[in-house]
Amino acid sequence: MSRDSFRTSIFNIIEYINKTELSASGKKLVLHYFNQSKMPTSYRKAIEAIERYLSDSLPVGSTRSPQLQKLIEEMALEAEKWDSE
């Protein structure tokens, strides 16, 4: 598992929601939020970082579009791989 694929999965969620590509400084800020998080798992750290960056909660359950659900599932898989290393 590469760190890049996990980071990319986080950025993909933000870019999908914002409908715009993250700048280099935006990516650094998201990673800063991730690294600051006190959550117990990488998945939860990533969700917290995404929500801090967006200043909003991610949609839940049936309010998520199928594409957003897919991106979140991909990120969850990458986070699980990250935590198992």
Stockholm file with secondary structure:
# STOCKHOLM 1.0

chainA/1-85         MSRDSFRTSIFNIIEYINKTELSASGKKLVLHYFNQSKMPTSYRKAIEAIERYLSDSLPVGSTRSPQLQKLIEEMALEAEKWDSE
#=GR chainA/1-85 SS CCHHHHHHHHHHHHHHHHTSCCCHHHHHHHHHHHHHCCCSSHHHHHHHHHHHHHTSCCCCGGGSCHHHHHHHHHHHHHHHHHHHC
#=GC SS_cons        CCHHHHHHHHHHHHHHHHTSCCCHHHHHHHHHHHHHCCCSSHHHHHHHHHHHHHTSCCCCGGGSCHHHHHHHHHHHHHHHHHHHC
//
